[in-house]
């Protein structure tokens, strides 16, 4: 019997995943949680084999929860099930200790197989995630280095400037600003302005 804890901040999603898993012979859902900290408490209390974990949740995300579980010596294997597939999400989750990473559009049977594989200690990655991780590994070290202009654009984004305002301040077109931001997102492995600013501060690129 594979004992499972389901973690997702959306009740409808959590209930759906729990119901699907509970219907499978050989699976037992022993707990659920709606945030990272709650997940840590539930996992430590129930000692499951597998934790099916969302990543971005109010009150504490999945990556931090995975890291804390590893630090606390939990034996549970974590299978990430999320809608987010950016480099910043996938790499952070795997580095924190997640065993597998699937997207929420994964077919039910694939999820069931992934839970079994995760419980057996195997690494499970959806094709899209595997491709992203391979790209991340192959990416030259210099790819994360922003040009002077890209840093300038990002600094203005951090100050709350819109693309139009940045274009006016730098005397370039709005399309040029968008192009710089696309390059910034790619180099930092993020998908939006907020994540780019946060990652830049974490890496010491800004401030």
PyMOL commands that place a pseudoatom at each C-alpha (Angstrom):
pseudoatom trace, name=CA, resn=UNK, resi=1, chain=A, elem=C, hetatm=0, pos=[0.000, 0.000, 0.000]
pseudoatom trace, name=CA, resn=UNK, resi=2, chain=A, elem=C, hetatm=0, pos=[1.404, 3.398, -1.030]
pseudoatom trace, name=CA, resn=UNK, resi=3, chain=A, elem=C, hetatm=0, pos=[0.526, 6.080, 1.524]
pseudoatom trace, name=CA, resn=UNK, resi=4, chain=A, elem=C, hetatm=0, pos=[0.007, 9.542, 0.026]
pseudoatom trace, name=CA, resn=UNK, resi=5, chain=A, elem=C, hetatm=0, pos=[-0.431, 13.133, 1.208]
pseudoatom trace, name=CA, resn=UNK, resi=6, chain=A, elem=C, hetatm=0, pos=[-1.974, 15.608, -1.274]
pseudoatom trace, name=CA, resn=UNK, resi=7, chain=A, elem=C, hetatm=0, pos=[-0.954, 19.286, -1.078]
pseudoatom trace, name=CA, resn=UNK, resi=8, chain=A, elem=C, hetatm=0, pos=[-2.710, 22.040, -3.054]
pseudoatom trace, name=CA, resn=UNK, resi=9, chain=A, elem=C, hetatm=0, pos=[-4.168, 25.389, -2.036]
pseudoatom trace, name=CA, resn=UNK, resi=10, chain=A, elem=C, hetatm=0, pos=[-7.221, 25.025, -4.303]
pseudoatom trace, name=CA, resn=UNK, resi=11, chain=A, elem=C, hetatm=0, pos=[-9.879, 22.863, -2.602]
pseudoatom trace, name=CA, resn=UNK, resi=12, chain=A, elem=C, hetatm=0, pos=[-11.434, 21.729, -5.887]
pseudoatom trace, name=CA, resn=UNK, resi=13, chain=A, elem=C, hetatm=0, pos=[-8.067, 20.590, -7.263]
pseudoatom trace, name=CA, resn=UNK, resi=14, chain=A, elem=C, hetatm=0, pos=[-7.065, 18.992, -3.976]
pseudoatom trace, name=CA, resn=UNK, resi=15, chain=A, elem=C, hetatm=0, pos=[-10.367, 17.122, -3.702]
pseudoatom trace, name=CA, resn=UNK, resi=16, chain=A, elem=C, hetatm=0, pos=[-10.125, 15.960, -7.298]
pseudoatom trace, name=CA, resn=UNK, resi=17, chain=A, elem=C, hetatm=0, pos=[-6.586, 14.646, -6.946]
pseudoatom trace, name=CA, resn=UNK, resi=18, chain=A, elem=C, hetatm=0, pos=[-7.406, 12.985, -3.634]
pseudoatom trace, name=CA, resn=UNK, resi=19, chain=A, elem=C, hetatm=0, pos=[-10.499, 11.289, -5.094]
pseudoatom trace, name=CA, resn=UNK, resi=20, chain=A, elem=C, hetatm=0, pos=[-8.597, 10.014, -8.121]
pseudoatom trace, name=CA, resn=UNK, resi=21, chain=A, elem=C, hetatm=0, pos=[-5.768, 8.609, -6.058]
pseudoatom trace, name=CA, resn=UNK, resi=22, chain=A, elem=C, hetatm=0, pos=[-8.084, 7.082, -3.450]
pseudoatom trace, name=CA, resn=UNK, resi=23, chain=A, elem=C, hetatm=0, pos=[-9.903, 5.175, -6.193]
pseudoatom trace, name=CA, resn=UNK, resi=24, chain=A, elem=C, hetatm=0, pos=[-6.742, 3.293, -7.184]
pseudoatom trace, name=CA, resn=UNK, resi=25, chain=A, elem=C, hetatm=0, pos=[-6.063, -0.110, -5.666]
pseudoatom trace, name=CA, resn=UNK, resi=26, chain=A, elem=C, hetatm=0, pos=[-2.852, 0.031, -3.671]
pseudoatom trace, name=CA, resn=UNK, resi=27, chain=A, elem=C, hetatm=0, pos=[-3.103, 3.763, -2.906]
pseudoatom trace, name=CA, resn=UNK, resi=28, chain=A, elem=C, hetatm=0, pos=[-4.142, 5.231, 0.446]
pseudoatom trace, name=CA, resn=UNK, resi=29, chain=A, elem=C, hetatm=0, pos=[-4.506, 8.999, 0.886]
pseudoatom trace, name=CA, resn=UNK, resi=30, chain=A, elem=C, hetatm=0, pos=[-3.569, 9.588, 4.521]
pseudoatom trace, name=CA, resn=UNK, resi=31, chain=A, elem=C, hetatm=0, pos=[-3.691, 13.373, 4.591]
pseudoatom trace, name=CA, resn=UNK, resi=32, chain=A, elem=C, hetatm=0, pos=[-3.971, 16.651, 2.729]
pseudoatom trace, name=CA, resn=UNK, resi=33, chain=A, elem=C, hetatm=0, pos=[-2.765, 20.212, 3.160]
pseudoatom trace, name=CA, resn=UNK, resi=34, chain=A, elem=C, hetatm=0, pos=[-3.321, 23.641, 1.613]
pseudoatom trace, name=CA, resn=UNK, resi=35, chain=A, elem=C, hetatm=0, pos=[0.100, 25.252, 2.158]
pseudoatom trace, name=CA, resn=UNK, resi=36, chain=A, elem=C, hetatm=0, pos=[3.761, 24.432, 2.540]
pseudoatom trace, name=CA, resn=UNK, resi=37, chain=A, elem=C, hetatm=0, pos=[3.934, 24.723, 6.345]
pseudoatom trace, name=CA, resn=UNK, resi=38, chain=A, elem=C, hetatm=0, pos=[0.732, 22.700, 6.723]
pseudoatom trace, name=CA, resn=UNK, resi=39, chain=A, elem=C, hetatm=0, pos=[2.206, 20.079, 4.393]
pseudoatom trace, name=CA, resn=UNK, resi=40, chain=A, elem=C, hetatm=0, pos=[5.325, 19.767, 6.542]
pseudoatom trace, name=CA, resn=UNK, resi=41, chain=A, elem=C, hetatm=0, pos=[3.219, 19.214, 9.665]
pseudoatom trace, name=CA, resn=UNK, resi=42, chain=A, elem=C, hetatm=0, pos=[0.959, 16.688, 7.954]
pseudoatom trace, name=CA, resn=UNK, resi=43, chain=A, elem=C, hetatm=0, pos=[3.811, 14.732, 6.408]
pseudoatom trace, name=CA, resn=UNK, resi=44, chain=A, elem=C, hetatm=0, pos=[5.753, 14.528, 9.658]
pseudoatom trace, name=CA, resn=UNK, resi=45, chain=A, elem=C, hetatm=0, pos=[2.589, 13.399, 11.450]
pseudoatom trace, name=CA, resn=UNK, resi=46, chain=A, elem=C, hetatm=0, pos=[1.511, 10.718, 8.945]
pseudoatom trace, name=CA, resn=UNK, resi=47, chain=A, elem=C, hetatm=0, pos=[4.850, 9.520, 7.486]
pseudoatom trace, name=CA, resn=UNK, resi=48, chain=A, elem=C, hetatm=0, pos=[3.576, 8.901, 3.921]
pseudoatom trace, name=CA, resn=UNK, resi=49, chain=A, elem=C, hetatm=0, pos=[5.513, 7.270, 1.094]
pseudoatom trace, name=CA, resn=UNK, resi=50, chain=A, elem=C, hetatm=0, pos=[4.695, 10.001, -1.441]
pseudoatom trace, name=CA, resn=UNK, resi=51, chain=A, elem=C, hetatm=0, pos=[3.692, 13.662, -1.226]
pseudoatom trace, name=CA, resn=UNK, resi=52, chain=A, elem=C, hetatm=0, pos=[1.878, 15.046, -4.287]
pseudoatom trace, name=CA, resn=UNK, resi=53, chain=A, elem=C, hetatm=0, pos=[2.779, 18.723, -3.959]
pseudoatom trace, name=CA, resn=UNK, resi=54, chain=A, elem=C, hetatm=0, pos=[1.766, 21.949, -5.676]
pseudoatom trace, name=CA, resn=UNK, resi=55, chain=A, elem=C, hetatm=0, pos=[4.439, 24.660, -5.815]
pseudoatom trace, name=CA, resn=UNK, resi=56, chain=A, elem=C, hetatm=0, pos=[3.007, 28.158, -5.502]
pseudoatom trace, name=CA, resn=UNK, resi=57, chain=A, elem=C, hetatm=0, pos=[0.639, 28.441, -2.531]
pseudoatom trace, name=CA, resn=UNK, resi=58, chain=A, elem=C, hetatm=0, pos=[-0.324, 31.318, -0.230]
pseudoatom trace, name=CA, resn=UNK, resi=59, chain=A, elem=C, hetatm=0, pos=[1.150, 30.909, 3.209]
pseudoatom trace, name=CA, resn=UNK, resi=60, chain=A, elem=C, hetatm=0, pos=[4.200, 29.008, 2.037]
pseudoatom trace, name=CA, resn=UNK, resi=61, chain=A, elem=C, hetatm=0, pos=[5.201, 27.341, -1.226]
pseudoatom trace, name=CA, resn=UNK, resi=62, chain=A, elem=C, hetatm=0, pos=[6.118, 23.818, -2.166]
pseudoatom trace, name=CA, resn=UNK, resi=63, chain=A, elem=C, hetatm=0, pos=[9.840, 24.380, -2.731]
pseudoatom trace, name=CA, resn=UNK, resi=64, chain=A, elem=C, hetatm=0, pos=[10.370, 25.581, 0.836]
pseudoatom trace, name=CA, resn=UNK, resi=65, chain=A, elem=C, hetatm=0, pos=[8.274, 22.675, 2.119]
pseudoatom trace, name=CA, resn=UNK, resi=66, chain=A, elem=C, hetatm=0, pos=[10.397, 20.154, 0.208]
pseudoatom trace, name=CA, resn=UNK, resi=67, chain=A, elem=C, hetatm=0, pos=[13.566, 21.714, 1.601]
pseudoatom trace, name=CA, resn=UNK, resi=68, chain=A, elem=C, hetatm=0, pos=[12.248, 21.633, 5.186]
pseudoatom trace, name=CA, resn=UNK, resi=69, chain=A, elem=C, hetatm=0, pos=[11.121, 18.019, 4.850]
pseudoatom trace, name=CA, resn=UNK, resi=70, chain=A, elem=C, hetatm=0, pos=[14.605, 17.025, 3.726]
pseudoatom trace, name=CA, resn=UNK, resi=71, chain=A, elem=C, hetatm=0, pos=[16.163, 18.962, 6.595]
pseudoatom trace, name=CA, resn=UNK, resi=72, chain=A, elem=C, hetatm=0, pos=[13.794, 17.277, 9.053]
pseudoatom trace, name=CA, resn=UNK, resi=73, chain=A, elem=C, hetatm=0, pos=[14.744, 13.838, 7.750]
pseudoatom trace, name=CA, resn=UNK, resi=74, chain=A, elem=C, hetatm=0, pos=[11.412, 12.888, 6.183]
pseudoatom trace, name=CA, resn=UNK, resi=75, chain=A, elem=C, hetatm=0, pos=[11.603, 9.739, 4.081]
pseudoatom trace, name=CA, resn=UNK, resi=76, chain=A, elem=C, hetatm=0, pos=[8.639, 10.804, 1.915]
pseudoatom trace, name=CA, resn=UNK, resi=77, chain=A, elem=C, hetatm=0, pos=[9.354, 11.216, -1.781]
pseudoatom trace, name=CA, resn=UNK, resi=78, chain=A, elem=C, hetatm=0, pos=[7.886, 14.423, -3.240]
pseudoatom trace, name=CA, resn=UNK, resi=79, chain=A, elem=C, hetatm=0, pos=[6.131, 14.421, -6.603]
pseudoatom trace, name=CA, resn=UNK, resi=80, chain=A, elem=C, hetatm=0, pos=[5.472, 17.996, -7.744]
pseudoatom trace, name=CA, resn=UNK, resi=81, chain=A, elem=C, hetatm=0, pos=[2.138, 18.469, -9.549]
pseudoatom trace, name=CA, resn=UNK, resi=82, chain=A, elem=C, hetatm=0, pos=[1.767, 22.052, -10.730]
pseudoatom trace, name=CA, resn=UNK, resi=83, chain=A, elem=C, hetatm=0, pos=[0.858, 24.367, -13.605]
pseudoatom trace, name=CA, resn=UNK, resi=84, chain=A, elem=C, hetatm=0, pos=[4.229, 26.147, -13.523]
pseudoatom trace, name=CA, resn=UNK, resi=85, chain=A, elem=C, hetatm=0, pos=[7.043, 24.982, -15.791]
pseudoatom trace, name=CA, resn=UNK, resi=86, chain=A, elem=C, hetatm=0, pos=[9.551, 27.865, -15.770]
pseudoatom trace, name=CA, resn=UNK, resi=87, chain=A, elem=C, hetatm=0, pos=[13.222, 27.125, -15.131]
pseudoatom trace, name=CA, resn=UNK, resi=88, chain=A, elem=C, hetatm=0, pos=[13.051, 28.954, -11.810]
pseudoatom trace, name=CA, resn=UNK, resi=89, chain=A, elem=C, hetatm=0, pos=[10.294, 26.596, -10.623]
pseudoatom trace, name=CA, resn=UNK, resi=90, chain=A, elem=C, hetatm=0, pos=[11.601, 23.313, -11.993]
pseudoatom trace, name=CA, resn=UNK, resi=91, chain=A, elem=C, hetatm=0, pos=[15.253, 23.730, -11.054]
pseudoatom trace, name=CA, resn=UNK, resi=92, chain=A, elem=C, hetatm=0, pos=[14.437, 25.064, -7.581]
pseudoatom trace, name=CA, resn=UNK, resi=93, chain=A, elem=C, hetatm=0, pos=[12.106, 22.139, -6.864]
pseudoatom trace, name=CA, resn=UNK, resi=94, chain=A, elem=C, hetatm=0, pos=[14.566, 19.492, -8.035]
pseudoatom trace, name=CA, resn=UNK, resi=95, chain=A, elem=C, hetatm=0, pos=[17.461, 21.140, -6.181]
pseudoatom trace, name=CA, resn=UNK, resi=96, chain=A, elem=C, hetatm=0, pos=[15.343, 21.264, -3.014]
pseudoatom trace, name=CA, resn=UNK, resi=97, chain=A, elem=C, hetatm=0, pos=[14.871, 17.516, -3.198]
pseudoatom trace, name=CA, resn=UNK, resi=98, chain=A, elem=C, hetatm=0, pos=[11.737, 16.776, -5.219]
pseudoatom trace, name=CA, resn=UNK, resi=99, chain=A, elem=C, hetatm=0, pos=[11.835, 13.315, -6.802]
pseudoatom trace, name=CA, resn=UNK, resi=100, chain=A, elem=C, hetatm=0, pos=[9.454, 14.038, -9.670]
pseudoatom trace, name=CA, resn=UNK, resi=101, chain=A, elem=C, hetatm=0, pos=[7.798, 16.925, -11.496]
pseudoatom trace, name=CA, resn=UNK, resi=102, chain=A, elem=C, hetatm=0, pos=[4.557, 16.736, -13.480]
pseudoatom trace, name=CA, resn=UNK, resi=103, chain=A, elem=C, hetatm=0, pos=[2.226, 19.361, -14.926]
pseudoatom trace, name=CA, resn=UNK, resi=104, chain=A, elem=C, hetatm=0, pos=[-1.468, 19.418, -14.055]
pseudoatom trace, name=CA, resn=UNK, resi=105, chain=A, elem=C, hetatm=0, pos=[-2.496, 18.563, -17.609]
pseudoatom trace, name=CA, resn=UNK, resi=106, chain=A, elem=C, hetatm=0, pos=[-0.966, 15.106, -17.056]
pseudoatom trace, name=CA, resn=UNK, resi=107, chain=A, elem=C, hetatm=0, pos=[-3.426, 12.232, -17.776]
pseudoatom trace, name=CA, resn=UNK, resi=108, chain=A, elem=C, hetatm=0, pos=[-4.692, 10.384, -14.712]
pseudoatom trace, name=CA, resn=UNK, resi=109, chain=A, elem=C, hetatm=0, pos=[-3.007, 7.087, -15.619]
pseudoatom trace, name=CA, resn=UNK, resi=110, chain=A, elem=C, hetatm=0, pos=[0.312, 8.875, -16.064]
pseudoatom trace, name=CA, resn=UNK, resi=111, chain=A, elem=C, hetatm=0, pos=[-0.104, 10.416, -12.608]
pseudoatom trace, name=CA, resn=UNK, resi=112, chain=A, elem=C, hetatm=0, pos=[-0.836, 6.997, -11.103]
pseudoatom trace, name=CA, resn=UNK, resi=113, chain=A, elem=C, hetatm=0, pos=[2.251, 5.498, -12.737]
pseudoatom trace, name=CA, resn=UNK, resi=114, chain=A, elem=C, hetatm=0, pos=[4.303, 8.464, -11.530]
pseudoatom trace, name=CA, resn=UNK, resi=115, chain=A, elem=C, hetatm=0, pos=[3.156, 7.948, -7.932]
pseudoatom trace, name=CA, resn=UNK, resi=116, chain=A, elem=C, hetatm=0, pos=[4.186, 4.281, -8.110]
pseudoatom trace, name=CA, resn=UNK, resi=117, chain=A, elem=C, hetatm=0, pos=[7.560, 5.181, -9.627]
pseudoatom trace, name=CA, resn=UNK, resi=118, chain=A, elem=C, hetatm=0, pos=[8.138, 7.944, -7.080]
pseudoatom trace, name=CA, resn=UNK, resi=119, chain=A, elem=C, hetatm=0, pos=[7.367, 5.544, -4.237]
pseudoatom trace, name=CA, resn=UNK, resi=120, chain=A, elem=C, hetatm=0, pos=[9.962, 3.182, -5.716]
pseudoatom trace, name=CA, resn=UNK, resi=121, chain=A, elem=C, hetatm=0, pos=[12.580, 5.936, -5.644]
pseudoatom trace, name=CA, resn=UNK, resi=122, chain=A, elem=C, hetatm=0, pos=[12.563, 6.648, -9.379]
pseudoatom trace, name=CA, resn=UNK, resi=123, chain=A, elem=C, hetatm=0, pos=[12.792, 10.138, -10.850]
pseudoatom trace, name=CA, resn=UNK, resi=124, chain=A, elem=C, hetatm=0, pos=[9.687, 11.072, -12.846]
pseudoatom trace, name=CA, resn=UNK, resi=125, chain=A, elem=C, hetatm=0, pos=[9.585, 14.090, -15.157]
pseudoatom trace, name=CA, resn=UNK, resi=126, chain=A, elem=C, hetatm=0, pos=[6.985, 15.147, -17.698]
pseudoatom trace, name=CA, resn=UNK, resi=127, chain=A, elem=C, hetatm=0, pos=[8.476, 15.490, -21.215]
pseudoatom trace, name=CA, resn=UNK, resi=128, chain=A, elem=C, hetatm=0, pos=[8.220, 19.285, -21.113]
pseudoatom trace, name=CA, resn=UNK, resi=129, chain=A, elem=C, hetatm=0, pos=[10.030, 19.453, -17.775]
pseudoatom trace, name=CA, resn=UNK, resi=130, chain=A, elem=C, hetatm=0, pos=[12.722, 17.007, -18.883]
pseudoatom trace, name=CA, resn=UNK, resi=131, chain=A, elem=C, hetatm=0, pos=[13.362, 19.194, -21.940]
pseudoatom trace, name=CA, resn=UNK, resi=132, chain=A, elem=C, hetatm=0, pos=[13.609, 22.314, -19.779]
pseudoatom trace, name=CA, resn=UNK, resi=133, chain=A, elem=C, hetatm=0, pos=[16.051, 20.710, -17.377]
pseudoatom trace, name=CA, resn=UNK, resi=134, chain=A, elem=C, hetatm=0, pos=[18.185, 19.427, -20.257]
pseudoatom trace, name=CA, resn=UNK, resi=135, chain=A, elem=C, hetatm=0, pos=[18.226, 22.923, -21.728]
pseudoatom trace, name=CA, resn=UNK, resi=136, chain=A, elem=C, hetatm=0, pos=[19.201, 24.351, -18.349]
pseudoatom trace, name=CA, resn=UNK, resi=137, chain=A, elem=C, hetatm=0, pos=[22.103, 21.916, -18.052]
pseudoatom trace, name=CA, resn=UNK, resi=138, chain=A, elem=C, hetatm=0, pos=[23.327, 22.629, -21.581]
pseudoatom trace, name=CA, resn=UNK, resi=139, chain=A, elem=C, hetatm=0, pos=[23.023, 26.397, -21.212]
pseudoatom trace, name=CA, resn=UNK, resi=140, chain=A, elem=C, hetatm=0, pos=[26.430, 28.136, -21.068]
pseudoatom trace, name=CA, resn=UNK, resi=141, chain=A, elem=C, hetatm=0, pos=[27.297, 29.814, -17.780]
pseudoatom trace, name=CA, resn=UNK, resi=142, chain=A, elem=C, hetatm=0, pos=[27.429, 33.199, -19.517]
pseudoatom trace, name=CA, resn=UNK, resi=143, chain=A, elem=C, hetatm=0, pos=[23.792, 32.896, -20.580]
pseudoatom trace, name=CA, resn=UNK, resi=144, chain=A, elem=C, hetatm=0, pos=[22.681, 34.205, -17.190]
pseudoatom trace, name=CA, resn=UNK, resi=145, chain=A, elem=C, hetatm=0, pos=[24.759, 37.364, -17.516]
pseudoatom trace, name=CA, resn=UNK, resi=146, chain=A, elem=C, hetatm=0, pos=[22.677, 40.422, -18.349]
pseudoatom trace, name=CA, resn=UNK, resi=147, chain=A, elem=C, hetatm=0, pos=[23.981, 43.133, -20.639]
pseudoatom trace, name=CA, resn=UNK, resi=148, chain=A, elem=C, hetatm=0, pos=[24.281, 46.678, -19.344]
pseudoatom trace, name=CA, resn=UNK, resi=149, chain=A, elem=C, hetatm=0, pos=[21.106, 47.685, -21.199]
pseudoatom trace, name=CA, resn=UNK, resi=150, chain=A, elem=C, hetatm=0, pos=[19.191, 44.665, -19.888]
pseudoatom trace, name=CA, resn=UNK, resi=151, chain=A, elem=C, hetatm=0, pos=[20.206, 45.531, -16.331]
pseudoatom trace, name=CA, resn=UNK, resi=152, chain=A, elem=C, hetatm=0, pos=[19.110, 49.100, -16.944]
pseudoatom trace, name=CA, resn=UNK, resi=153, chain=A, elem=C, hetatm=0, pos=[15.690, 47.977, -18.186]
pseudoatom trace, name=CA, resn=UNK, resi=154, chain=A, elem=C, hetatm=0, pos=[15.286, 45.560, -15.296]
pseudoatom trace, name=CA, resn=UNK, resi=155, chain=A, elem=C, hetatm=0, pos=[16.222, 48.246, -12.755]
pseudoatom trace, name=CA, resn=UNK, resi=156, chain=A, elem=C, hetatm=0, pos=[13.444, 50.452, -14.129]
pseudoatom trace, name=CA, resn=UNK, resi=157, chain=A, elem=C, hetatm=0, pos=[11.006, 47.528, -13.985]
pseudoatom trace, name=CA, resn=UNK, resi=158, chain=A, elem=C, hetatm=0, pos=[11.973, 47.110, -10.330]
pseudoatom trace, name=CA, resn=UNK, resi=159, chain=A, elem=C, hetatm=0, pos=[11.000, 50.742, -9.763]
pseudoatom trace, name=CA, resn=UNK, resi=160, chain=A, elem=C, hetatm=0, pos=[7.534, 50.035, -11.125]
pseudoatom trace, name=CA, resn=UNK, resi=161, chain=A, elem=C, hetatm=0, pos=[7.947, 51.607, -14.555]
pseudoatom trace, name=CA, resn=UNK, resi=162, chain=A, elem=C, hetatm=0, pos=[5.721, 50.404, -17.412]
pseudoatom trace, name=CA, resn=UNK, resi=163, chain=A, elem=C, hetatm=0, pos=[7.211, 49.375, -20.747]
pseudoatom trace, name=CA, resn=UNK, resi=164, chain=A, elem=C, hetatm=0, pos=[6.068, 52.668, -22.266]
pseudoatom trace, name=CA, resn=UNK, resi=165, chain=A, elem=C, hetatm=0, pos=[7.660, 54.696, -19.461]
pseudoatom trace, name=CA, resn=UNK, resi=166, chain=A, elem=C, hetatm=0, pos=[10.915, 52.750, -19.794]
pseudoatom trace, name=CA, resn=UNK, resi=167, chain=A, elem=C, hetatm=0, pos=[10.932, 53.324, -23.554]
pseudoatom trace, name=CA, resn=UNK, resi=168, chain=A, elem=C, hetatm=0, pos=[10.464, 57.074, -23.075]
pseudoatom trace, name=CA, resn=UNK, resi=169, chain=A, elem=C, hetatm=0, pos=[13.195, 57.266, -20.421]
pseudoatom trace, name=CA, resn=UNK, resi=170, chain=A, elem=C, hetatm=0, pos=[15.728, 55.309, -22.496]
pseudoatom trace, name=CA, resn=UNK, resi=171, chain=A, elem=C, hetatm=0, pos=[14.737, 56.897, -25.829]
pseudoatom trace, name=CA, resn=UNK, resi=172, chain=A, elem=C, hetatm=0, pos=[13.958, 53.552, -27.464]
pseudoatom trace, name=CA, resn=UNK, resi=173, chain=A, elem=C, hetatm=0, pos=[10.811, 51.962, -28.824]
pseudoatom trace, name=CA, resn=UNK, resi=174, chain=A, elem=C, hetatm=0, pos=[8.410, 50.012, -26.632]
pseudoatom trace, name=CA, resn=UNK, resi=175, chain=A, elem=C, hetatm=0, pos=[9.096, 46.968, -28.816]
pseudoatom trace, name=CA, resn=UNK, resi=176, chain=A, elem=C, hetatm=0, pos=[12.798, 47.235, -27.972]
pseudoatom trace, name=CA, resn=UNK, resi=177, chain=A, elem=C, hetatm=0, pos=[11.972, 47.241, -24.270]
pseudoatom trace, name=CA, resn=UNK, resi=178, chain=A, elem=C, hetatm=0, pos=[9.855, 44.119, -24.700]
pseudoatom trace, name=CA, resn=UNK, resi=179, chain=A, elem=C, hetatm=0, pos=[12.714, 42.424, -26.543]
pseudoatom trace, name=CA, resn=UNK, resi=180, chain=A, elem=C, hetatm=0, pos=[15.142, 43.251, -23.733]
pseudoatom trace, name=CA, resn=UNK, resi=181, chain=A, elem=C, hetatm=0, pos=[12.679, 41.800, -21.205]
pseudoatom trace, name=CA, resn=UNK, resi=182, chain=A, elem=C, hetatm=0, pos=[12.280, 38.592, -23.203]
pseudoatom trace, name=CA, resn=UNK, resi=183, chain=A, elem=C, hetatm=0, pos=[16.074, 38.184, -23.114]
pseudoatom trace, name=CA, resn=UNK, resi=184, chain=A, elem=C, hetatm=0, pos=[16.115, 38.929, -19.373]
pseudoatom trace, name=CA, resn=UNK, resi=185, chain=A, elem=C, hetatm=0, pos=[13.412, 36.317, -18.698]
pseudoatom trace, name=CA, resn=UNK, resi=186, chain=A, elem=C, hetatm=0, pos=[15.290, 33.722, -20.721]
pseudoatom trace, name=CA, resn=UNK, resi=187, chain=A, elem=C, hetatm=0, pos=[18.637, 34.405, -19.048]
pseudoatom trace, name=CA, resn=UNK, resi=188, chain=A, elem=C, hetatm=0, pos=[17.177, 34.355, -15.547]
pseudoatom trace, name=CA, resn=UNK, resi=189, chain=A, elem=C, hetatm=0, pos=[14.908, 31.388, -16.224]
pseudoatom trace, name=CA, resn=UNK, resi=190, chain=A, elem=C, hetatm=0, pos=[11.712, 33.190, -15.232]
pseudoatom trace, name=CA, resn=UNK, resi=191, chain=A, elem=C, hetatm=0, pos=[8.383, 33.914, -16.860]
pseudoatom trace, name=CA, resn=UNK, resi=192, chain=A, elem=C, hetatm=0, pos=[7.283, 37.352, -15.690]
pseudoatom trace, name=CA, resn=UNK, resi=193, chain=A, elem=C, hetatm=0, pos=[8.390, 40.785, -14.446]
pseudoatom trace, name=CA, resn=UNK, resi=194, chain=A, elem=C, hetatm=0, pos=[7.947, 40.078, -10.736]
pseudoatom trace, name=CA, resn=UNK, resi=195, chain=A, elem=C, hetatm=0, pos=[9.959, 36.861, -10.896]
pseudoatom trace, name=CA, resn=UNK, resi=196, chain=A, elem=C, hetatm=0, pos=[12.695, 38.592, -12.896]
pseudoatom trace, name=CA, resn=UNK, resi=197, chain=A, elem=C, hetatm=0, pos=[13.045, 41.345, -10.288]
pseudoatom trace, name=CA, resn=UNK, resi=198, chain=A, elem=C, hetatm=0, pos=[12.982, 38.891, -7.387]
pseudoatom trace, name=CA, resn=UNK, resi=199, chain=A, elem=C, hetatm=0, pos=[15.578, 36.623, -9.027]
pseudoatom trace, name=CA, resn=UNK, resi=200, chain=A, elem=C, hetatm=0, pos=[17.804, 39.588, -9.889]
pseudoatom trace, name=CA, resn=UNK, resi=201, chain=A, elem=C, hetatm=0, pos=[17.810, 40.705, -6.254]
pseudoatom trace, name=CA, resn=UNK, resi=202, chain=A, elem=C, hetatm=0, pos=[18.519, 37.148, -5.056]
pseudoatom trace, name=CA, resn=UNK, resi=203, chain=A, elem=C, hetatm=0, pos=[21.525, 36.901, -7.376]
pseudoatom trace, name=CA, resn=UNK, resi=204, chain=A, elem=C, hetatm=0, pos=[22.836, 40.343, -6.543]
pseudoatom trace, name=CA, resn=UNK, resi=205, chain=A, elem=C, hetatm=0, pos=[22.202, 41.706, -10.043]
pseudoatom trace, name=CA, resn=UNK, resi=206, chain=A, elem=C, hetatm=0, pos=[20.063, 44.494, -8.604]
pseudoatom trace, name=CA, resn=UNK, resi=207, chain=A, elem=C, hetatm=0, pos=[20.477, 46.455, -5.411]
for i in range(1, 207): cmd.bond("trace and resi %d" % i, "trace and resi %d" % (i + 1))
show_as sticks, trace
zoom trace
